[in-house]
Amino acid sequence: MGQKASSPSTSQQTAVPRLVIAIDFGSFASGYAYQYRSEYEREPLEIHINTQWQNGGICANKTRTALLLKPDLSLGEFGYAAQHKFSTIQTEEKDGDNWYYFEGFKMMLYHNCDNINSNTTVEDVKGRHVPATLVFGRSIQYIKEHILHHMLENGVDYIEDDTKWVITVPAIWTDRAKGLMREAATEVAGIRLNKLTIALEPECAAIYCCHLTREQLEIKDGDKKMRYIAKPGSVIIVVDIGGGTVDITTVRVREGETLEHIHKSGGGPCGGMNVNDEFFMMLAQITGQDVFEKFRMEYRVEYFDLQASFEQEKSRVPANGNHERFNLLLPAPLKELWERKGGHTVKDLLQTTDIQGIHFANSRLAFPLRVILELYDKCTKGIIQSINSILSHPAVEGLPISAVLAVGGFAKSGYVVDALRNGLIRKEIPVLRPEDTEIAVVKGAVLFGHKEHVIYSRIMPYTYGVACVMDFNTRHRKEHKYYDGKKFVAKNCFSKHVTRGQTVELGKWIDHKKYYPDSDSQLYITIHVFASDKIDPTHTDEEGCKFVGKFDVKFPQSSSVDNKTRAVQVALQFGDTELQVKATNHDGTTTSEWLNYT
């Protein structure tokens, strides 16, 4: 895995795109938006959103992040279409058992972020493993083809050279996870490397919110006066509550409509899918694990309908929790399997469950609302804990926070937003939910594509450095000590370039350091980059260190230059959402590349 392609030239990077297309690739749902430069210059929020994702005749601005691959691993379907096709595949296709179906696979990159490499795989519903790059790449490929077909139907020309693609990822992802998405988009989906930008989801949401009208971002102070929360100097905490993760970014609004980070991104796996997962685990416990698993595997249509019904009922959960019941249609096959295994009616079987108060009438299971809200509370408590952790950090503590902006699909829930307000009421921090909260990220991604320098600076989540050999001293571990023929040196040393918590400006190469070959005959040097949780690590193999990537730098062939002169000057750039490395030879030859993180 990993790319060794050279990074875009300056002219390519600075060229103004005629068209920006953004893909919001979510854990639960995905969508896209686009905008022409002329529209952006006339009215920045004049952004086109696709609203034609079909789900049972209902149009939506997002579709499920579900992928169906053919037996040869070519693209089958994506989204609701993938669900429908997979549920009927046994009758429609002779080789139906050999198709691959994936759901919820984006969370794999979060849970395994430290172990991503060329062998990383994603497991389908039948337990078969497929390369992760292919699964993500085929998904992006489908969305890309959907976009181009949509534009063609509208009679719009797509000119690849004039188009910038933006793909969103969580800010809490590692460099390796972001790199996998880049590779999937370029090597599988066919998006050109120099036309692709990886954007951070909560940053995009912040950019979108700062473009809203003044009236949408005004709140009443204690003295009843209206206060604009996005004026220069304001500090805003953006909480992107998606399906899988909650991604939190703290930014300060600067003069000139730019944003600077004042704390590294935080969050965790507290998204809305957790409510779904917990509910279906509870339902499996009630019906019996074997019964529910048989229903899930053998009655796909009914199982997907049950998922959709639960999602629909979730959207009706009131902010005040006044409804007494949460009603869900019990699919007939599940009812029959349950009663056959239990030997009694559903009504009788419910009397033996550990969860009290569940009733069955008119083909519906009626749950006490408190049971469902307890599932919500697990998520909201985790979100509030993450926000409080940021508020108590020295970089943030004591700062006047203008507002918390709640965005993302799960932020549509009035109960969730009210829980955040109640959780922060003592801190007197207002919680706002902007219009179009579900598509705030993808709209912000379009705006970011038009003006990437809107992000002035970011905070480093790790200490980054290069592996090298140094003169041995008392800091170094003895097992790394050896004699090189002239003196004692230490191997696997961590040569620090940037420190965790340090602020770095967008697009600037920082901390140039020189590295030397081991011998005069060496034709190239390999730069190995590491990241560490520590402020000042000593060795690259100590606890908290992670290998980020590598790339090779060739030396010009010259018999008159010794290894003391053949230095390679290395600089790192963290301003973009991914890490780039630049190396300059003794003759002035410079290369800058995305890391090879094989």
NUVEX-936038 format. One line per 4 residues: number of its first residue (from 1); their letters; for each residue x negated, y, z negated of C-alpha. Coordinates in Angstrom, 3 decimals. Last residue first. Layout:
N
NUM) a) X Y Z  ...
REM end
This chain:
598
598) tynl) -3.831 0.044 -3.360  -3.413 3.682 -4.450  -4.985 5.286 -1.383  -4.755 8.933 -2.293
594) west) -3.432 11.546 0.071  -6.342 13.081 1.892  -8.554 16.116 2.228  -11.714 16.010 4.317
590) ttgd) -14.484 18.582 4.463  -17.752 18.598 6.413  -20.031 21.267 4.925  -23.321 19.447 5.589
586) hnta) -23.645 18.398 1.931  -20.229 16.758 2.184  -16.962 18.284 0.943  -14.255 16.105 -0.609
582) kvql) -10.619 17.080 -1.089  -8.137 15.013 -3.083  -4.361 15.291 -3.011  -1.942 14.434 -5.808
578) etdg) 1.766 14.574 -5.174  4.448 17.146 -5.948  2.274 19.869 -4.473  0.317 22.116 -6.809
574) fqla) -1.820 19.261 -8.063  -4.847 19.702 -5.823  -8.081 17.977 -6.754  -11.629 18.989 -5.873
570) vqva) -14.666 16.846 -5.065  -18.107 18.013 -3.947  -20.036 15.134 -2.415  -23.778 15.341 -2.947
566) rtkn) -26.279 14.140 -0.401  -29.129 16.271 -1.736  -30.078 13.968 -4.594  -29.453 10.969 -2.303
562) dvss) -32.204 11.986 0.085  -31.749 13.834 3.394  -34.310 13.529 6.204  -33.085 10.230 7.626
558) sqpf) -29.679 11.608 8.517  -26.393 9.793 9.164  -23.540 11.973 7.922  -22.070 10.510 4.724
554) kvdf) -18.613 8.955 4.725  -16.053 9.732 2.018  -13.765 6.887 0.966  -10.440 7.182 -0.856
550) kgvf) -9.004 6.121 -4.171  -5.862 6.014 -6.258  -4.149 6.597 -9.587  -5.786 4.074 -11.922
546) kcge) -4.282 4.450 -15.363  -5.927 5.362 -18.666  -3.960 5.189 -21.942  -6.257 2.642 -23.558
542) edth) -9.808 2.765 -22.253  -10.896 1.556 -18.825  -11.687 4.954 -17.289  -14.096 5.902 -20.058
538) tpdi) -14.462 9.026 -22.211  -10.970 10.513 -22.375  -10.486 14.158 -23.431  -6.829 15.145 -23.710
534) kdsa) -5.548 11.589 -23.750  -2.623 10.208 -21.732  -5.056 9.454 -18.926  -5.066 9.595 -15.144
530) fvhi) -7.703 8.070 -12.872  -9.164 8.890 -9.462  -11.682 6.620 -7.718  -13.780 8.372 -5.046
526) tiyl) -15.572 5.857 -2.852  -18.941 6.949 -1.449  -20.165 6.277 2.055  -23.237 5.236 4.037
522) qsds) -25.510 4.416 1.077  -29.097 4.107 2.251  -30.442 6.882 0.005  -29.056 5.115 -3.068
518) dpyy) -26.428 5.387 -5.800  -24.502 8.169 -4.062  -23.923 11.501 -5.826  -20.891 13.324 -7.205
514) kkhd) -20.367 17.088 -7.437  -17.438 18.791 -9.146  -14.916 21.361 -7.866  -12.388 22.250 -10.558
510) iwkg) -9.250 23.279 -8.673  -7.796 23.373 -5.178  -4.749 25.641 -5.225  -1.424 24.765 -3.573
506) levt) 0.873 25.558 -6.486  -0.832 26.920 -9.567  -1.959 24.646 -12.367  -0.954 24.900 -16.024
502) qgrt) -2.798 22.507 -18.331  -0.730 20.205 -20.547  -2.941 17.186 -19.840  -6.351 18.393 -18.725
498) vhks) -7.789 18.805 -15.227  -11.010 17.654 -13.568  -12.401 15.254 -16.186  -15.269 12.920 -15.311
494) fcnk) -14.190 9.658 -16.966  -17.165 7.298 -17.217  -16.928 3.796 -15.778  -20.696 3.299 -16.064
490) avfk) -23.100 4.605 -18.701  -26.760 5.406 -18.050  -30.116 4.497 -19.552  -33.068 5.858 -17.626
486) kgdy) -35.343 5.270 -14.658  -34.647 1.788 -13.339  -30.859 2.077 -13.663  -30.746 0.774 -17.249
482) ykhe) -27.279 -0.170 -18.527  -24.662 1.013 -21.032  -20.969 0.321 -20.430  -20.792 -2.330 -23.177
478) krhr) -22.340 0.213 -25.544  -19.357 2.554 -25.448  -20.145 6.138 -24.541  -19.798 9.044 -26.963
474) tnfd) -23.327 8.512 -28.327  -24.952 9.306 -24.988  -25.724 7.516 -21.702  -26.415 9.681 -18.670
470) mvca) -23.340 9.498 -16.477  -21.915 7.117 -13.833  -18.569 8.011 -12.248  -14.799 7.561 -12.298
466) vgyt) -12.936 10.741 -11.337  -10.503 12.737 -13.457  -6.940 13.596 -14.315  -5.499 14.364 -17.758
462) ypmi) -1.776 13.698 -17.642  1.607 15.443 -17.453  0.060 18.551 -15.855  2.318 21.579 -16.102
458) rsyi) 3.473 23.150 -12.838  3.033 26.523 -11.169  4.580 29.004 -8.739  7.502 26.948 -7.450
454) vhek) 9.190 29.233 -4.893  6.103 28.424 -2.809  8.107 25.673 -1.120  10.401 28.113 0.692
450) hgfl) 12.519 26.553 3.449  12.108 23.017 2.145  12.843 24.213 -1.384  16.188 25.603 -0.204
446) vagk) 17.057 22.225 1.314  16.015 20.470 -1.896  18.216 22.862 -3.870  21.210 21.715 -1.861
442) vvai) 20.261 18.078 -2.522  19.843 18.703 -6.241  23.015 20.757 -6.755  25.114 18.093 -5.036
438) etde) 26.814 16.592 -8.102  26.951 19.964 -9.874  28.990 21.479 -7.066  29.789 24.477 -9.284
434) prlv) 27.352 24.994 -12.118  27.561 23.336 -15.542  26.378 25.675 -18.267  25.229 24.805 -21.790
430) piek) 24.699 27.757 -24.139  21.869 27.532 -26.697  22.896 28.575 -30.203  20.442 26.137 -31.799
426) rilg) 23.201 24.942 -34.100  25.470 24.319 -31.102  22.945 22.119 -29.312  24.562 18.736 -29.938
422) nrla) 28.057 20.170 -29.625  27.238 21.660 -26.236  25.576 18.438 -25.088  28.607 16.406 -26.168
418) dvvy) 30.863 18.849 -24.323  28.838 18.270 -21.141  29.138 14.489 -21.502  32.888 14.577 -22.220
414) gska) 33.516 16.880 -19.272  31.951 14.309 -16.986  30.649 15.952 -13.815  27.246 15.924 -15.546
410) fggv) 27.061 12.228 -14.623  26.612 13.161 -10.957  23.842 15.677 -11.475  23.554 19.074 -13.149
406) alva) 23.573 20.460 -16.695  21.927 23.886 -17.005  20.700 24.633 -20.531  20.657 28.343 -21.186
402) sipl) 18.656 31.482 -21.910  16.162 29.764 -24.208  14.462 32.350 -26.439  11.019 30.826 -27.064
398) geva) 10.315 29.765 -30.647  9.292 26.240 -29.760  8.571 25.884 -26.044  4.803 25.402 -25.723
394) phsl) 4.604 24.123 -29.318  7.067 21.289 -28.529  10.198 21.336 -30.690  12.496 22.389 -27.838
390) isni) 11.136 19.588 -25.640  11.869 16.926 -28.252  15.271 18.495 -28.836  16.106 18.089 -25.141
386) sqii) 15.020 14.419 -25.192  17.082 13.729 -28.333  20.085 15.432 -26.749  19.783 13.178 -23.693
382) gktc) 19.401 10.007 -25.786  22.412 10.947 -27.903  24.389 11.590 -24.716  23.588 8.155 -23.312
378) kdyl) 24.464 6.084 -26.392  27.484 8.334 -26.876  28.915 7.355 -23.500  28.998 3.687 -24.507
374) eliv) 30.650 4.649 -27.807  33.159 6.608 -25.733  34.284 3.380 -24.086  35.073 1.651 -27.388
370) rlpf) 36.659 4.839 -28.763  39.069 4.827 -25.814  40.681 1.648 -27.105  40.633 -0.706 -24.117
366) alrs) 43.729 -1.548 -22.070  43.194 -4.452 -19.681  45.650 -4.270 -16.831  47.795 -6.836 -15.012
362) nafh) 50.974 -5.188 -16.316  49.870 -5.780 -19.912  46.685 -6.890 -21.673  45.513 -5.337 -24.930
358) igqi) 42.105 -4.634 -26.472  42.351 -3.423 -30.095  39.499 -5.299 -31.725  36.211 -6.244 -30.129
354) dttq) 34.973 -9.573 -31.510  37.277 -11.509 -29.197  39.634 -14.245 -30.422  42.909 -12.350 -30.025
350) lldk) 41.930 -11.485 -26.456  42.231 -15.165 -25.552  45.916 -15.158 -26.466  46.735 -12.220 -24.213
346) vthg) 44.561 -13.656 -21.447  46.589 -16.863 -21.521  45.061 -20.044 -22.901  42.814 -22.920 -21.811
342) gkre) 39.706 -20.765 -22.117  38.033 -21.907 -18.873  41.222 -21.844 -16.808  42.354 -18.570 -18.419
338) wlek) 39.062 -16.819 -17.615  38.808 -18.179 -14.081  42.418 -17.161 -13.351  41.999 -13.657 -14.798
334) lpap) 38.731 -13.150 -12.904  40.394 -14.235 -9.649  43.377 -11.897 -10.283  41.254 -8.791 -10.825
330) llln) 42.000 -7.063 -14.165  43.091 -3.471 -13.488  41.437 -1.143 -15.990  43.038 1.126 -18.565
326) freh) 41.086 3.239 -21.068  43.486 4.000 -23.882  44.142 6.611 -26.568  43.638 9.685 -24.448
322) ngna) 42.564 12.627 -26.611  38.837 12.265 -25.912  38.343 16.039 -25.841  36.354 16.042 -22.598
318) pvrs) 38.774 13.645 -20.973  37.765 10.302 -19.419  39.281 10.515 -15.946  35.987 10.197 -14.046
314) keqe) 35.310 6.960 -15.900  38.603 5.560 -14.579  37.358 6.014 -11.014  34.001 4.394 -11.795
310) fsaq) 35.812 1.457 -13.411  38.044 1.053 -10.376  35.028 1.132 -8.032  33.238 -1.556 -10.043
306) ldfy) 36.397 -3.685 -10.075  36.755 -3.273 -6.306  33.137 -4.418 -5.924  33.953 -7.522 -7.967
302) evry) 37.172 -8.184 -6.029  35.367 -8.084 -2.704  32.451 -10.154 -4.031  34.486 -13.031 -5.419
298) emrf) 31.938 -15.853 -5.612  28.915 -14.180 -7.252  30.607 -11.772 -9.651  33.452 -14.172 -10.546
294) kefv) 31.013 -17.001 -11.274  28.918 -14.612 -13.381  32.019 -13.478 -15.286  33.079 -17.017 -16.131
290) dqgt) 29.570 -18.129 -17.113  29.069 -15.108 -19.385  32.394 -15.523 -21.164  35.454 -13.324 -20.694
286) iqal) 34.721 -11.004 -23.634  30.914 -11.134 -23.372  31.143 -10.565 -19.624  33.352 -7.527 -20.286
282) mmff) 30.794 -6.191 -22.765  27.972 -6.652 -20.251  30.225 -4.955 -17.699  30.668 -1.987 -20.023
278) ednv) 26.986 -1.688 -20.911  25.982 -1.681 -17.246  28.607 0.913 -16.313  27.689 3.203 -19.219
274) nmgg) 24.010 2.784 -18.365  24.772 3.761 -14.783  25.548 7.255 -16.088  21.943 8.137 -16.806
270) cpgg) 19.959 7.739 -20.043  16.780 6.127 -18.671  14.367 8.891 -19.734  13.772 12.605 -20.035
266) gskh) 10.795 14.914 -19.872  9.059 17.249 -17.451  5.923 19.053 -18.605  6.412 22.394 -20.321
262) ihel) 6.248 26.034 -19.207  6.922 25.433 -15.534  6.919 28.487 -13.307  9.704 29.650 -11.025
258) tege) 9.745 32.185 -8.194  12.407 34.757 -7.340  9.960 37.637 -6.793  9.534 38.306 -10.491
254) rvrv) 9.397 35.099 -12.465  12.077 32.789 -13.883  10.627 30.509 -16.556  11.086 26.771 -16.231
250) ttid) 11.793 23.757 -18.434  12.468 20.495 -16.585  14.536 17.552 -17.780  15.237 14.377 -15.789
246) vtgg) 17.905 11.990 -17.051  17.602 8.655 -15.323  19.747 6.050 -13.626  22.952 7.615 -12.349
242) gidv) 21.946 11.223 -12.635  21.880 13.748 -15.431  19.561 16.517 -14.229  18.962 18.701 -17.280
238) viiv) 17.499 22.095 -16.370  16.132 24.079 -19.314  15.993 27.782 -18.502  13.607 30.458 -19.766
234) sgpk) 14.417 34.014 -18.650  11.504 36.322 -17.863  12.994 37.570 -14.608  16.824 37.391 -14.751
230) aiyr) 18.452 33.962 -14.548  20.686 33.951 -17.658  22.654 37.121 -16.896  24.239 38.306 -20.148
226) mkkd) 27.777 39.646 -20.521  28.469 41.494 -23.764  30.762 39.891 -26.350  28.432 40.795 -29.268
222) gdki) 27.558 37.114 -29.672  26.565 37.020 -26.030  28.986 36.190 -23.252  27.637 34.257 -20.291
218) elqe) 26.674 35.157 -16.735  25.321 32.653 -14.224  28.380 32.201 -12.002  28.993 35.973 -11.921
214) rtlh) 25.427 36.598 -10.743  26.038 34.457 -7.688  24.174 31.189 -7.374  20.655 31.190 -5.918
210) ccyi) 19.016 30.528 -9.302  21.181 27.416 -9.608  19.839 25.979 -6.352  16.200 26.496 -7.342
206) aace) 16.847 24.941 -10.760  18.497 21.904 -9.148  15.537 21.505 -6.804  13.162 21.644 -9.749
202) pela) 15.292 19.024 -11.530  14.946 16.662 -8.536  11.255 16.990 -7.721  10.507 17.315 -4.012
198) itlk) 8.485 15.085 -1.659  7.801 16.916 1.590  7.653 15.313 5.036  6.894 16.824 8.441
194) nlri) 3.124 16.198 8.334  3.733 12.554 7.469  6.116 11.968 10.354  9.346 10.261 9.361
190) gave) 9.451 6.747 10.830  11.627 5.021 8.226  9.078 2.245 7.608  5.623 3.852 7.629
186) taae) 6.607 7.448 6.908  9.547 7.266 4.506  8.383 4.100 2.741  4.869 5.513 2.394
182) rmlg) 6.142 8.722 0.845  8.438 6.811 -1.494  5.557 4.586 -2.583  3.416 7.642 -3.219
178) kard) 6.044 9.127 -5.509  6.036 5.902 -7.536  2.237 5.902 -7.656  2.081 9.531 -8.772
174) twia) 4.333 8.677 -11.707  8.033 9.488 -11.915  9.219 11.940 -14.579  9.984 14.607 -11.963
170) pvti) 12.583 12.299 -10.428  12.388 12.015 -6.618  13.885 14.068 -3.777  13.111 13.601 -0.092
166) vwkt) 12.574 16.676 2.101  12.265 16.440 5.885  11.012 19.424 7.876  12.134 19.854 11.467
162) ddei) 10.656 21.881 14.340  8.440 19.119 15.773  11.275 16.594 15.536  13.728 18.607 17.614
158) ydvg) 17.271 17.472 16.902  19.847 19.023 19.215  23.375 19.516 17.923  26.358 18.259 19.922
154) nelm) 28.357 17.493 16.794  28.219 13.770 17.522  24.452 14.102 17.963  24.134 15.755 14.558
150) hhli) 26.029 12.925 12.857  23.956 10.344 14.744  20.751 12.071 13.596  21.929 12.140 9.984
146) heki) 23.085 8.510 9.994  19.764 7.452 11.539  17.886 9.229 8.733  20.178 7.705 6.104
142) yqis) 19.576 4.234 7.520  15.804 4.736 7.714  15.731 6.014 4.127  17.335 2.763 2.998
138) rgfv) 15.048 0.688 5.243  12.033 2.445 3.730  13.142 1.895 0.143  13.554 -1.844 0.716
134) ltap) 10.440 -2.103 2.910  8.198 -0.257 0.457  9.523 -2.444 -2.350  8.391 -5.634 -0.623
130) vhrg) 11.181 -8.257 -0.825  11.777 -10.732 -3.666  14.650 -13.204 -3.856  16.682 -13.410 -7.071
126) kvde) 20.085 -13.809 -5.461  21.140 -10.208 -6.106  17.933 -8.925 -4.492  14.647 -8.450 -6.343
122) vttn) 12.337 -5.590 -5.396  8.633 -6.136 -4.816  5.320 -4.500 -5.690  2.421 -6.198 -3.902
118) snin) 0.918 -3.028 -2.417  0.838 -1.431 -5.862  3.169 -0.170 -8.599  2.182 -1.264 -12.107
114) dcnh) 2.450 1.979 -14.081  5.880 2.896 -12.680  7.455 -0.457 -13.503  10.576 0.778 -15.339
110) ylmm) 10.871 3.955 -13.274  10.164 2.383 -9.891  12.593 -0.427 -10.675  15.254 2.186 -11.386
106) kfge) 15.484 2.816 -7.641  16.675 -0.756 -7.141  20.174 -0.200 -8.492  21.706 -2.403 -5.799
102) fyyw) 20.169 -4.766 -3.235  21.671 -7.359 -0.849  19.647 -9.725 1.330  21.144 -11.889 4.101
98) ndgd) 20.266 -15.593 4.226  23.516 -16.923 2.787  25.464 -15.203 5.572  23.726 -17.212 8.305
94) keet) 26.910 -17.974 10.226  28.120 -14.395 9.721  31.665 -13.053 9.307  33.138 -15.518 6.795
90) qits) 30.225 -15.559 4.351  29.518 -11.887 5.015  32.780 -10.598 3.560  31.505 -9.052 0.313
86) fkhq) 28.154 -8.235 1.924  29.758 -6.177 4.674  31.913 -4.210 2.238  29.040 -3.466 -0.134
82) aayg) 26.733 -2.511 2.732  29.392 -0.186 4.177  29.728 1.436 0.767  26.076 2.376 1.023
78) fegl) 23.713 0.853 3.565  24.038 -1.733 6.315  21.944 -4.334 8.125  18.419 -3.069 8.689
74) sldp) 15.828 -5.667 9.653  14.615 -8.079 6.999  14.717 -11.073 9.421  17.654 -12.481 7.415
70) klll) 19.507 -9.158 7.788  19.197 -6.525 5.102  21.982 -4.957 3.026  21.234 -1.908 0.908
66) atrt) 23.205 -0.200 -1.868  22.699 3.353 -3.065  26.420 4.076 -3.031  27.551 6.942 -0.806
62) knac) 27.586 10.670 -1.397  29.689 13.615 -0.198  32.841 11.516 -0.379  35.676 10.555 1.929
58) iggn) 38.312 8.131 0.636  39.591 5.524 3.099  38.299 2.659 0.992  34.935 4.318 0.651
54) qwqt) 33.843 6.303 3.710  30.849 8.643 3.580  32.099 11.572 5.655  31.259 14.492 3.390
50) nihi) 27.827 15.304 4.831  26.723 18.589 3.315  25.786 21.611 5.442  24.154 24.502 3.597
46) elpe) 25.269 28.142 3.777  23.782 28.774 0.324  20.852 30.760 1.722  23.072 33.201 3.676
42) reye) 21.652 34.930 6.778  18.024 33.838 6.438  19.076 30.310 5.515  21.526 30.147 8.421
38) sryq) 18.819 31.227 10.882  16.460 28.644 9.416  18.909 25.854 10.056  20.360 23.858 7.172
34) yayg) 20.705 20.227 6.195  22.220 18.044 3.495  21.985 14.396 2.486  23.489 11.798 0.222
30) safs) 22.699 9.010 -2.209  24.498 7.270 -5.065  23.643 5.146 -8.109  19.861 5.444 -8.433
26) gfdi) 19.718 8.474 -6.152  18.009 9.307 -2.872  18.856 12.959 -2.281  17.791 13.410 1.333
22) aivl) 17.052 16.911 2.607  16.958 18.080 6.227  15.364 21.454 7.012  15.650 22.902 10.533
18) rpva) 13.661 25.554 12.407  10.700 24.885 10.144  8.280 27.757 9.428  4.734 26.588 10.133
14) tqqs) 2.588 26.827 6.983  1.867 23.141 6.594  1.255 22.513 10.272  -1.080 25.475 10.611
10) tsps) -2.984 24.434 7.495  -3.481 20.922 8.806  -1.411 18.137 7.391  -3.107 15.630 5.094
6) sakq) -5.330 12.989 6.581  -3.898 9.506 6.713  -5.327 7.180 4.130  -1.976 6.007 2.935
2) gm) -1.043 3.606 0.238  0.000 0.000 0.000
REM end
